[in-house]
Amino acid sequence: MFDSGLNEQQDALATVPGDGPTGGISSYDALPIPPAHLREWRNATLGRIRELPRRRVLQIGAATRTLPTRLARDEEVREYWATVSSPAAVAALTARVEADPVLREKVRLELRGAEDTFGLPAGHFDTIVVDSVVQYVPDLAHLRALVERLLPLLAPGGSLFLGDLRNLDLAHCFRTGTALARPGAARGDREALRRRVEREVALETELLLSPALFDALARDLPAVRAVDVRVKRGVQHNELTRYRYDVVLSTAEPAADLTTAPRARWGEGITTAAGLVDHLRARRPALLRLAAVPNRRVHDEYAAMQSLFDPLESIDLAPQDAPAPAPEALCRAAERLGYRAVPTWGERPDLLDFVLLDPEQVPAGPLTGVYAAPVVEAAGCAGTPAAAGRDAGPDAVPQNRRPARPPEGAIPSARTAPETLPPHPDGAAAPAPRPAPPAPSTPSTPTVTATRPDTRPRTGIWACAGADAPPAEGDVASLFAAQVARAPGAVALPGLDYAELDARSDLLAHALLEHRAGPGTCVLTALSSPAGFAVAALAVVKTGAALLPVDPALDLAEAPHPAVLLLDETADLLLPAVPGAARLVREESAGPLPPAGHWPVTDADRLRPPCPSAPLLLVPGEDGTVSVGGEAVAAAAGAAPVDTAWLVRGYPDGDAAIGLLSALVCGARVHVPDGSLTRDVPHEVLGWLRRRGARMVLGGADDVLCALLTLARAEGAGLSVSGGWAEGRLVVEQVPGSPPRPAPGYRAYLLDSLLRPVGPGETGALYIAGAGVAQGYAGGPGGDGERFLPDPFGRPDGGTARMWRTGRAARLDEDGCLRVLDGPAHDDPFAGEHTTFVVLTDAAGHRALWPATAAVPEGWYETHGEDAYEPCLGHLHSPLDDDLGDLF
């Protein structure tokens, strides 16, 4: 994604001995930044990270060697993982780690791209560090995708540290300072100088970000509960302290929300550090935001920038009268009184706020609202780096959002010899031309751990490039109960929070149990109300029965016999009586029943203990009733919650039921449009989704969903939809900057007649794998055996798994999109009349037909179960469904 620039920095680090703060080049005069300045900057970063829990740390794109070699020595740190995209840097770091017994026990290095999270353990790390990396990200869409991939790797309450960020709001100020630092610049033509500043801002090759971005992102990332934006601490005034800052995104509940902290405005009673001390001593507030303090670090350059547009003002960098003490002086004055001092950006780019906290009155823990960010759209908070192939002319970027050029000292002349390239401002020598990548390391090489298998588009495997989060432990009822305990007051659906949803479903569950619903039975639902269906689905889950959602307008002759029917008034008119089944009708005019307290369902309330392998859902289909387990819901429970949109028309089906339960167990908010939304107009739907912050869609017509994915890709929006078949469900996500792909946990294979992945661009038989594969057909072991087959690639943990044979042909386009083709697959070995099969079984007792000429997957073995062979074979040439969805 963005490893080219990062590789260059890391390759350069490999050539510089030691990890001392040397070699940084100033953008003002092309001279080395003094080591004392770099040391202070480095120590400020270390100190900020050390405020975070760090028993298990992951550093993404280890752009500096200081962090792994110093942080890993901390007694609190038990594990320190670091990913590096440069083989040379991995080798250099490995040599240092192997030579140090303390580091050797803690540090694990992996050669992988900064955006590659495949195989990294989900829910494992207390802190993830991304320091001096974000500037190499090509755009906002890629940054958001990186953050979304990293958040699921955090342990509960973990933090994501984004360090050394460049401030977009001060881009013109910075470039004014560097331009005026050249000899004679202040005596030159004012208009020429202004054009030079504009040009250098437009030629910026790194990603600059407004501090307001992160509150905007957090509104779209429900997993983020605290946003802490701080400027760099330090007594030295240089480009590192003036224009860079750090951000911590925490998934823990904040210890304090500082957005409403009492305020004292600079210049209104407090005008000096001594005045601040007097104010704190006299009042001893628990919290105080000292707002609108002029930023002494940037004041001179900011004034010079403003003078470029005022012909009456001089445009030199002569020192101005100090409008306020240096930021570090104010911090230390408060700290001498026992306060924690947290400096952050202010209401204007040239102002700072100082948030002061009394540790005896404010508990330790994550802070949010440190920066009082304005409410803005994320799209306007990031620059557009002038990368290769882009027009970097001065008119290419809006004037108020043009990003800034790299430091002069970091841009060598085209004739500069490789061995004389200047160092990087961050302390790394600038890179020489990179050699060709070396051959993969041998097993004896200790520098690189195993990386993910090649799942690039057009290799016959369509899967997420990131790591599959392990499914959460527990059944759906317990997963939902855990979510209610975490956030009972969070909104679940319009007018319904999680606590109320839990209470109402408890009440209905007891009513269902009174009518003999429970393990081994099913409950038919035909409820068009989203809230009513959510209550009913959870109630059925709590009883242990299987949920059977139906459309009453369809033929249900082959549906299983339910114990209870839960209907709305329309369904009650359409559905005939079912002998022996209770019939409960919800009147549309009736208000919701009061929850009447909290009556959780216990094992003693059920008719019999629930079976772990019992189906969660039953879905009538052409080939039989499909039994769907809770795997998809369990997979979703381990992911960060994503606001979800309910676009179901009429009565929800099995796919919508799984999607709704998946959203509820991870704490998502489900948005329901009113009648004013035209659901058949993709542009209108996407606009509504953006206004609501929803990025997961439940329901919707196939053609609308296809159009939504295409539109989202064109506009750089994130979106996830679900579809496919009841037997093999797929959740597909559109990540900005990438083609649509399956969400983590979902996969599709294109296989040849020997059940191997087809080559690039080739058509193959389509198989669905992962969390979307159903348990099988209810009461139909023969159909299971020839449609639910051994997954040749197994589960990520090495266990056996099954895939579902669609009987359809498909291919991966050059852009990585899956195209399901009309007609059967020619490479499907099960479609041939002369194929010889064997019967395979695994330790779980699953049986399946398998072509005798194909390699037997690991964990499966051949059995001579003639009793299973004939029933399986009897289903082999039955007509396949010719009306399958072509969603993706």
BELHUMO-V696458 format. One record per backbone hydrogen bond with DSSP energy under -0.5 kcal/mol. NH is the residue of the N-H (numbers start at 0). CO is the residue of the C=O. E is the energy in kcal/mol with one decimal. If there is no record, write none. Layout:
# BELHUMO-V696458
((NH & CO & E) (NH & CO & E))
This chain:
# BELHUMO-V696458
((5 & 1 & -0.9) (6 & 2 & -3.4) (7 & 3 & -1.8) (8 & 4 & -1.8) (9 & 5 & -2.6) (10 & 6 & -3.4) (11 & 7 & -2.0) (12 & 8 & -1.9) (13 & 9 & -1.5) (14 & 10 & -0.5) (14 & 11 & -1.5) (15 & 12 & -1.3) (16 & 14 & -0.6) (21 & 19 & -1.9) (25 & 30 & -3.1) (29 & 25 & -1.4) (32 & 23 & -3.7) (36 & 33 & -0.8) (37 & 33 & -1.9) (38 & 34 & -2.8) (39 & 35 & -2.1) (40 & 36 & -2.2) (41 & 37 & -2.6) (42 & 38 & -2.7) (43 & 39 & -2.1) (44 & 40 & -1.6) (45 & 41 & -2.3) (46 & 42 & -2.7) (47 & 43 & -2.1) (48 & 44 & -2.2) (49 & 45 & -2.2) (50 & 46 & -0.5) (50 & 47 & -1.0) (51 & 48 & -2.0) (56 & 78 & -2.5) (57 & 126 & -2.1) (58 & 80 & -2.9) (59 & 57 & -0.5) (59 & 128 & -2.9) (60 & 58 & -0.5) (61 & 82 & -2.5) (62 & 60 & -2.2) (62 & 130 & -0.6) (67 & 63 & -0.6) (68 & 64 & -1.9) (69 & 65 & -1.9) (70 & 66 & -2.5) (71 & 66 & -0.7) (71 & 67 & -1.1) (72 & 69 & -0.9) (73 & 70 & -1.9) (76 & 73 & -0.9) (77 & 54 & -2.9) (78 & 54 & -1.9) (79 & 105 & -2.4) (80 & 56 & -3.2) (81 & 107 & -2.6) (82 & 58 & -2.7) (83 & 109 & -2.7) (86 & 84 & -0.5) (89 & 85 & -2.3) (90 & 86 & -2.3) (91 & 87 & -2.2) (92 & 88 & -2.8) (93 & 89 & -2.8) (94 & 90 & -2.0) (95 & 91 & -1.6) (96 & 92 & -2.6) (97 & 93 & -3.1) (98 & 94 & -1.3) (99 & 96 & -1.4) (100 & 98 & -0.5) (103 & 99 & -2.7) (104 & 100 & -1.0) (105 & 101 & -0.6) (105 & 102 & -1.1) (106 & 102 & -3.1) (107 & 79 & -2.5) (109 & 81 & -2.2) (111 & 83 & -1.7) (111 & 109 & -0.9) (115 & 112 & -1.4) (116 & 114 & -0.9) (119 & 116 & -1.8) (122 & 151 & -2.1) (123 & 120 & -0.8) (123 & 152 & -1.7) (124 & 152 & -2.2) (125 & 55 & -1.9) (126 & 55 & -1.6) (127 & 158 & -2.3) (128 & 57 & -3.2) (129 & 127 & -0.5) (129 & 160 & -3.0) (131 & 162 & -1.4) (135 & 132 & -2.4) (136 & 133 & -1.8) (142 & 138 & -1.8) (143 & 139 & -2.8) (144 & 140 & -2.2) (145 & 141 & -2.3) (146 & 142 & -2.5) (147 & 143 & -2.6) (148 & 144 & -1.6) (149 & 145 & -1.7) (150 & 146 & -2.2) (151 & 147 & -0.6) (152 & 149 & -1.6) (153 & 150 & -1.7) (154 & 124 & -3.1) (157 & 154 & -2.5) (158 & 125 & -2.4) (159 & 248 & -2.9) (160 & 127 & -3.3) (160 & 158 & -0.6) (161 & 159 & -0.6) (161 & 246 & -3.2) (162 & 129 & -2.3) (162 & 160 & -0.6) (164 & 244 & -2.8) (165 & 206 & -0.5) (166 & 242 & -2.2) (167 & 165 & -0.7) (167 & 208 & -1.2) (169 & 166 & -0.8) (170 & 167 & -1.8) (173 & 169 & -2.6) (174 & 170 & -2.2) (175 & 171 & -2.0) (176 & 172 & -2.0) (177 & 173 & -2.3) (178 & 174 & -2.0) (179 & 175 & -2.4) (180 & 176 & -1.1) (181 & 178 & -1.2) (184 & 181 & -2.1) (186 & 183 & -0.8) (187 & 184 & -1.3) (192 & 188 & -2.3) (193 & 189 & -2.3) (194 & 190 & -2.4) (195 & 191 & -2.2) (196 & 192 & -2.3) (197 & 193 & -2.4) (198 & 194 & -2.7) (199 & 195 & -2.5) (200 & 196 & -2.3) (201 & 197 & -2.3) (202 & 198 & -1.6) (203 & 200 & -1.2) (203 & 402 & -0.8) (205 & 403 & -0.7) (206 & 134 & -1.9) (207 & 205 & -0.6) (208 & 165 & -2.9) (209 & 380 & -3.0) (212 & 209 & -2.1) (213 & 210 & -0.8) (215 & 211 & -1.4) (216 & 212 & -2.5) (217 & 213 & -2.1) (218 & 214 & -1.3) (219 & 215 & -0.5) (219 & 216 & -1.6) (220 & 216 & -0.5) (220 & 217 & -0.8) (221 & 219 & -0.5) (221 & 640 & -0.7) (223 & 220 & -2.0) (224 & 222 & -0.6) (224 & 249 & -2.7) (225 & 249 & -1.6) (227 & 247 & -2.2) (228 & 226 & -0.5) (229 & 245 & -2.6) (230 & 342 & -1.5) (231 & 243 & -1.1) (237 & 235 & -0.7) (240 & 237 & -0.6) (241 & 237 & -2.6) (242 & 238 & -1.5) (244 & 164 & -1.6) (245 & 229 & -2.6) (246 & 161 & -2.5) (247 & 227 & -2.1) (248 & 159 & -2.6) (249 & 225 & -2.5) (249 & 247 & -0.6) (250 & 157 & -2.9) (254 & 365 & -2.9) (255 & 365 & -1.0) (257 & 255 & -0.7) (257 & 367 & -3.1) (259 & 256 & -0.6) (260 & 257 & -1.3) (263 & 288 & -2.7) (265 & 290 & -2.8) (266 & 269 & -3.4) (267 & 264 & -2.1) (269 & 264 & -0.6) (270 & 268 & -0.5) (275 & 271 & -1.7) (276 & 272 & -2.2) (277 & 273 & -2.5) (278 & 274 & -2.1) (279 & 275 & -2.4) (280 & 276 & -2.5) (281 & 277 & -2.3) (282 & 278 & -1.7) (283 & 279 & -2.5) (287 & 355 & -1.7) (288 & 261 & -3.1) (289 & 287 & -0.7) (289 & 353 & -3.1) (290 & 263 & -2.2) (290 & 288 & -1.0) (292 & 351 & -2.9) (293 & 291 & -0.5) (294 & 349 & -2.7) (295 & 293 & -1.1) (297 & 294 & -0.8) (298 & 294 & -1.2) (301 & 297 & -2.9) (302 & 298 & -2.4) (303 & 299 & -2.0) (304 & 300 & -2.3) (305 & 301 & -2.1) (306 & 302 & -1.9) (307 & 303 & -0.9) (307 & 304 & -0.7) (308 & 305 & -1.4) (309 & 306 & -1.6) (312 & 309 & -2.0) (328 & 325 & -0.7) (329 & 325 & -1.6) (330 & 326 & -2.2) (331 & 327 & -2.5) (332 & 328 & -1.9) (333 & 329 & -1.9) (334 & 330 & -2.3) (335 & 331 & -1.9) (336 & 333 & -1.1) (337 & 334 & -1.8) (338 & 333 & -1.8) (339 & 356 & -3.0) (340 & 338 & -0.5) (341 & 339 & -0.5) (341 & 354 & -2.5) (342 & 340 & -0.5) (343 & 352 & -2.8) (345 & 347 & -0.6) (345 & 350 & -2.1) (350 & 347 & -2.0) (351 & 292 & -2.8) (352 & 343 & -2.3) (353 & 289 & -2.3) (354 & 341 & -2.7) (355 & 287 & -3.1) (355 & 353 & -0.6) (356 & 339 & -2.1) (357 & 285 & -2.4) (358 & 337 & -0.7) (358 & 356 & -0.7) (360 & 357 & -1.9) (361 & 357 & -2.3) (362 & 360 & -0.5) (367 & 255 & -1.9) (368 & 226 & -1.0) (369 & 226 & -0.9) (371 & 369 & -0.6) (372 & 370 & -2.3) (375 & 373 & -0.9) (379 & 376 & -1.1) (380 & 377 & -2.2) (381 & 378 & -0.5) (382 & 207 & -2.7) (384 & 137 & -0.5) (384 & 382 & -0.5) (385 & 203 & -3.6) (386 & 384 & -2.1) (389 & 386 & -2.0) (391 & 389 & -0.8) (395 & 392 & -2.1) (400 & 397 & -1.9) (401 & 398 & -0.9) (404 & 199 & -1.5) (409 & 406 & -1.5) (410 & 407 & -1.7) (411 & 409 & -0.7) (415 & 412 & -1.7) (419 & 416 & -2.0) (420 & 417 & -1.3) (423 & 427 & -6.9) (426 & 423 & -2.2) (429 & 421 & -0.7) (444 & 441 & -2.1) (454 & 452 & -0.8) (458 & 455 & -0.7) (461 & 747 & -3.3) (462 & 460 & -0.7) (463 & 745 & -0.6) (468 & 466 & -0.6) (471 & 633 & -2.4) (478 & 474 & -2.2) (479 & 475 & -2.4) (480 & 476 & -2.2) (481 & 477 & -2.1) (482 & 478 & -1.7) (483 & 479 & -2.4) (484 & 480 & -2.1) (485 & 481 & -1.7) (486 & 482 & -2.2) (489 & 486 & -1.3) (491 & 495 & -2.5) (492 & 495 & -2.0) (495 & 492 & -2.7) (497 & 489 & -2.2) (498 & 487 & -2.6) (500 & 496 & -2.5) (501 & 497 & -2.3) (502 & 498 & -2.3) (503 & 499 & -2.7) (504 & 500 & -2.1) (505 & 501 & -2.0) (506 & 502 & -2.1) (507 & 503 & -2.1) (508 & 504 & -2.4) (509 & 505 & -2.1) (510 & 506 & -1.4) (511 & 507 & -2.4) (512 & 508 & -2.5) (513 & 509 & -1.7) (514 & 510 & -0.7) (514 & 511 & -0.9) (515 & 512 & -1.7) (516 & 511 & -2.1) (518 & 542 & -0.6) (520 & 517 & -2.1) (522 & 545 & -2.6) (523 & 563 & -2.3) (524 & 547 & -2.0) (525 & 565 & -2.5) (532 & 528 & -2.9) (533 & 529 & -2.3) (534 & 530 & -2.4) (535 & 531 & -2.2) (536 & 532 & -3.2) (537 & 533 & -2.1) (538 & 534 & -2.2) (539 & 535 & -2.6) (540 & 536 & -2.2) (541 & 537 & -2.3) (542 & 538 & -1.3) (543 & 539 & -1.0) (543 & 540 & -0.7) (544 & 539 & -1.0) (545 & 520 & -2.5) (546 & 615 & -2.2) (547 & 522 & -2.5) (549 & 524 & -2.5) (551 & 549 & -0.6) (553 & 550 & -2.2) (558 & 555 & -1.3) (561 & 559 & -0.6) (562 & 521 & -3.0) (563 & 521 & -0.9) (564 & 581 & -2.5) (565 & 523 & -3.3) (566 & 564 & -0.6) (566 & 583 & -2.7) (567 & 525 & -1.7) (568 & 585 & -0.7) (571 & 567 & -2.1) (572 & 568 & -1.2) (572 & 569 & -0.5) (573 & 569 & -1.2) (574 & 570 & -2.6) (578 & 576 & -0.5) (580 & 577 & -2.2) (581 & 562 & -2.2) (583 & 564 & -3.2) (584 & 582 & -0.5) (585 & 566 & -3.0) (586 & 584 & -0.6) (589 & 586 & -1.2) (598 & 596 & -0.6) (604 & 601 & -1.3) (605 & 601 & -0.7) (605 & 602 & -0.7) (613 & 610 & -1.9) (615 & 627 & -2.4) (616 & 627 & -2.0) (617 & 546 & -2.7) (618 & 625 & -2.2) (620 & 623 & -0.6) (623 & 620 & -1.0) (625 & 618 & -3.0) (625 & 623 & -0.5) (626 & 775 & -3.3) (627 & 616 & -2.8) (627 & 625 & -0.6) (633 & 629 & -2.7) (634 & 630 & -2.4) (635 & 631 & -1.7) (636 & 632 & -1.8) (637 & 633 & -0.7) (637 & 634 & -0.6) (638 & 635 & -1.8) (643 & 668 & -2.9) (644 & 695 & -3.3) (645 & 670 & -3.0) (646 & 644 & -0.9) (646 & 697 & -3.1) (649 & 647 & -0.6) (651 & 526 & -0.6) (656 & 652 & -2.1) (657 & 653 & -2.6) (658 & 654 & -2.4) (659 & 655 & -2.7) (660 & 656 & -2.5) (661 & 657 & -2.5) (662 & 658 & -2.1) (663 & 659 & -2.2) (664 & 660 & -2.2) (665 & 661 & -0.8) (666 & 663 & -0.8) (667 & 662 & -2.6) (669 & 491 & -3.1) (670 & 643 & -3.8) (670 & 668 & -0.6) (672 & 645 & -0.7) (676 & 673 & -1.4) (678 & 676 & -1.0) (680 & 677 & -1.5) (681 & 679 & -0.7) (684 & 680 & -2.4) (685 & 681 & -3.1) (686 & 682 & -2.0) (687 & 683 & -2.1) (688 & 684 & -2.6) (689 & 685 & -2.3) (690 & 686 & -2.2) (691 & 687 & -1.9) (692 & 688 & -1.1) (693 & 688 & -2.1) (694 & 642 & -2.2) (695 & 642 & -1.4) (696 & 719 & -2.6) (697 & 644 & -2.9) (704 & 700 & -2.5) (705 & 701 & -2.5) (706 & 702 & -2.2) (707 & 703 & -2.5) (708 & 704 & -2.5) (709 & 705 & -2.2) (710 & 706 & -2.7) (711 & 707 & -3.0) (712 & 708 & -2.2) (713 & 709 & -2.1) (714 & 710 & -2.0) (715 & 711 & -0.6) (715 & 712 & -0.7) (716 & 711 & -2.8) (718 & 733 & -1.7) (719 & 694 & -2.0) (720 & 731 & -2.8) (722 & 729 & -2.2) (724 & 727 & -1.9) (728 & 771 & -2.5) (729 & 722 & -2.8) (731 & 720 & -3.1) (731 & 729 & -0.5) (732 & 740 & -3.2) (733 & 718 & -4.6) (734 & 732 & -0.7) (737 & 734 & -2.2) (740 & 732 & -2.0) (742 & 730 & -3.2) (745 & 742 & -2.3) (746 & 768 & -2.1) (747 & 461 & -2.0) (748 & 766 & -2.8) (749 & 459 & -3.0) (750 & 748 & -0.5) (750 & 764 & -2.3) (751 & 755 & -2.6) (754 & 751 & -2.1) (757 & 749 & -2.3) (761 & 758 & -1.9) (763 & 809 & -2.6) (764 & 750 & -2.5) (765 & 807 & -3.0) (766 & 748 & -2.3) (767 & 803 & -2.3) (768 & 746 & -2.6) (770 & 744 & -3.1) (772 & 769 & -1.6) (773 & 726 & -2.7) (774 & 626 & -2.4) (775 & 626 & -1.3) (777 & 624 & -3.2) (779 & 776 & -2.0) (783 & 779 & -1.8) (784 & 780 & -1.9) (785 & 781 & -1.1) (786 & 782 & -1.2) (786 & 783 & -0.5) (787 & 783 & -2.7) (788 & 786 & -0.8) (788 & 802 & -2.7) (790 & 800 & -2.9) (791 & 789 & -0.7) (793 & 790 & -1.3) (794 & 798 & -2.7) (797 & 794 & -2.0) (802 & 788 & -3.0) (803 & 767 & -2.9) (804 & 786 & -3.0) (805 & 765 & -1.9) (805 & 803 & -0.6) (806 & 765 & -0.6) (808 & 822 & -1.1) (809 & 763 & -2.3) (810 & 818 & -1.7) (812 & 810 & -0.6) (812 & 816 & -2.8) (815 & 812 & -2.0) (818 & 810 & -2.8) (819 & 817 & -0.5) (820 & 808 & -2.8) (820 & 818 & -0.5) (824 & 806 & -0.9) (827 & 824 & -0.9) (828 & 826 & -0.8) (830 & 827 & -1.7) (831 & 828 & -0.8) (834 & 831 & -0.6) (837 & 849 & -2.7) (838 & 862 & -0.6) (839 & 837 & -0.5) (839 & 847 & -3.1) (840 & 860 & -2.1) (841 & 845 & -1.2) (844 & 841 & -1.9) (847 & 839 & -2.0) (848 & 784 & -2.6) (849 & 837 & -2.0) (851 & 835 & -3.0) (853 & 850 & -1.5) (859 & 856 & -1.8) (860 & 840 & -2.2) (862 & 838 & -2.9) (864 & 862 & -0.6) (865 & 863 & -1.6) (867 & 864 & -1.7) (868 & 864 & -1.4) (869 & 865 & -1.3) (870 & 866 & -0.6) (871 & 867 & -1.7) (872 & 868 & -2.7) (873 & 869 & -2.2) (874 & 870 & -0.7) (874 & 871 & -1.3) (875 & 872 & -1.3) (877 & 874 & -1.3))
